[in-house]
Amino acid sequence: MFSLLKKTFTKKAAIAALLPFLLAGLSFISCSNPTGSDVGVPTALVGTWVSDGGDGYTITVHNKLSYSMSDGEEAFAGTIIYISQFTDTSGVIIIKYDKGHEQKYYADYDPDPPYAGIGEPLPLKGNYLGIYYDSLEPGVSVEMASAYSPGGAEQGSAFDAIKVFTAGNKDNYIFYEPTYDWQSE
């Protein structure tokens, strides 16, 4: 009987001793989640960047990114959930669209199967979009473009977006990166 109590006490003591470490480990894992709100935007990317054509990106220290067309109308906006630097001057920013600020694509032909009529919005593949940047000169200029993957630019989950929009896939998903000049913070 004494050995049974001793074994039970030993197991409980071991669990009690390990519990703080297990909780700390779980806390660390949740804080390092790439889809969390603790993504740090490099200061070199913060600001408003405008092309010769008048369209532009605005990136804030508060993990927000928006893209406006040349007429000033917002095309999309979202929260930055992940940034990966490929080099000192290039990388990818992955956003999750803010509700009501999703990019819209319109049918200019009758798709097969028909998702929408001509001129009607097409459904998105997901809510996660990658934006590549290259040739970054802080406070001067950067080349930027939204990624495109087969079946649509968006991905259905943060995990898929991070997997698809990697350095090795960049050339597969970008056709042209216009240059944007830094305007302000």
Secondary structure, DSSP 8 states (H G I E B T S, - for coil): -HHHHHHHHHHHHHHHHHHHHHHHHHHHHHHT-TTSTT----GGG-EEEEETTS-EEEE-TTSEEEEE-TTS-EEEEEEEEEEEESSSS-EEEEEEE-TT-----B-SS--SS-SS-TTSB---S-SEEEEEEEEEETTTEEEEEE--BTTBS-BSSHHHHHHHSSGGGHHHH-S---EEEEEE-
